[in-house]
Amino acid sequence: THVGFVPSFFKLLSFNLFNLVTFNGLANSSSYDAFLLDEERGRLLVGAEDHIFSFDLVNINRDHKQIAWPATPSKRDECKWAGKDLGKECSNFIRVLQPFNQTHLYICGTGAFHPICSFLEMGKRAEENIFRLASHFENGRGKSPYDPKMLSASLLIDGELYSGTSADFMGRDFAIFRTLGDHHPIRTEQHDSRWLNDPRFIGVHLIPESDNTEDDKIFLFFKENAMDGEHTGKATIARIGQLCKNDMGGHRSLVNKWTTFLKARLMCSVPGVNGIDTHFDELQDVFLMSSKDPKNPVIYAVFTTSSNIFKGSAVCMYNMADIRRVFLGSYAHRDGPNYQWVPFQGRVPYPRPARHSGDSTPPRTSPMMSSPSPGAGVPSWCEPTWTTSSPSWSWTEWRQRTDSMTSCSSGQVRNFNV
Ligand SMILES: *[C@@H]1O[C@H](CO)[C@@H](O)[C@H](O)[C@H]1NC(C)=O
């Protein structure tokens, strides 16, 4: 489960750490998967199994509201006949909970392996006390996964929904979609492991690149299986992906496909005793700390290791300058005697793919970006704070160690070991 913390709420949480207020609402479920902080109305919205909750931000036990939104009996039957576990999988697990306009949220669930979406009415102000699900439902394919076990992430912006999810019953068709809005839906190439290789999506964020909204970029944080020849013995790789918000798709075989999608490895490692770095690759969560300049948030990412021998977790920070440098760098392609991933040395078409959408030719072989040293990607800014004591992320430990990071965040940039 991942929650995006907003600083003021974060203070509230840490204040309450020693004075925990708990909510024991759904006895047999822990599927609290979708969170939305609504500071304007002072509510925390939570999507769970067959339910949507609205909590008071100060005391979650005061005046909480809930709406039941189960899958229909016929969809539950179909799900069971398809061989799924009626008790564990054939519910409506809420996975998308996003602000749509001043009065409504957009909400989607797995719908017993039949994704559905709807609008949740909230009213303009808290005093109106509105919390109501619309009676009209939409197809949720490409928005919510079918299978509640699949990790997905989404962002609704300007009436368009960006979702990284699986889009079929079998859980084999993974894609980054843009749906809703006036445009035709657009997605990543289907069944092409160079684009996405069994991805598990963690977060989607919009980050402006300039004062012109035409340059806005969408960043996706996910983990996926290493590509062939990328890394021996490493199953999972953490990634950052980039899309232009103004991408309208390409021509011919690329109609309704992204032309600006690029991805790079998100590095988080510490030096080992014998010169072999320990990599944290299991991305668990991402948080953007906004700064005065909306173009340059600081990105915090929480990782664990994939290794069975070394169990640990880490927090790495990234800055936008390093991220932009990698996406403006060389494309990666496979070449040489060992058919390794190396920087592409050939002529890059002009205008450069993934700068702007339009007629430019996208990098057709692979959306992968290279970097000066092979196998590397976006380096972490400052040394990671990490712990081996626990395989799961320890909040308190991280807070104790953050002192060592302050020198770095005040402007002194150290490029950590790539
Ligand atoms: C928000 O969207 C919903 C669903 O389309 C619509 O019914 C409602 O009128 C909209 N509200 C505003 C303030 O535009």
The ligand as an SDF file (V2000), in Angstrom:
LIG
                    3D

 14 14  0  0  0  0  0  0  0  0999 V2000
  -18.0360   17.7210  -12.8110 C   0  0  0  0  0  0  0  0  0  0  0  0
  -18.1980   16.5640  -13.5970 O   0  0  0  0  0  0  0  0  0  0  0  0
  -19.4140   15.8640  -13.4120 C   0  0  0  0  0  0  0  0  0  0  0  0
  -19.3550   14.5890  -14.2040 C   0  0  0  0  0  0  0  0  0  0  0  0
  -19.1000   14.8070  -15.5540 O   0  0  0  0  0  0  0  0  0  0  0  0
  -20.5720   16.7810  -13.8320 C   0  0  0  0  0  0  0  0  0  0  0  0
  -21.8060   16.1150  -13.6220 O   0  0  0  0  0  0  0  0  0  0  0  0
  -20.5230   18.0590  -12.9970 C   0  0  0  0  0  0  0  0  0  0  0  0
  -21.5250   18.9530  -13.4350 O   0  0  0  0  0  0  0  0  0  0  0  0
  -19.1630   18.7180  -13.1310 C   0  0  0  0  0  0  0  0  0  0  0  0
  -19.0700   19.8230  -12.1780 N   0  0  0  0  0  0  0  0  0  0  0  0
  -18.5980   21.0300  -12.5210 C   0  0  0  0  0  0  0  0  0  0  0  0
  -18.5500   22.0580  -11.4390 C   0  0  0  0  0  0  0  0  0  0  0  0
  -18.2160   21.2870  -13.6460 O   0  0  0  0  0  0  0  0  0  0  0  0
  1  2  1  0
  1 10  1  0
  2  3  1  0
  3  4  1  0
  3  6  1  0
  4  5  1  0
  6  7  1  0
  6  8  1  0
  8  9  1  0
  8 10  1  0
 10 11  1  0
 11 12  1  0
 12 13  1  0
 12 14  2  0
M  END
$$$$
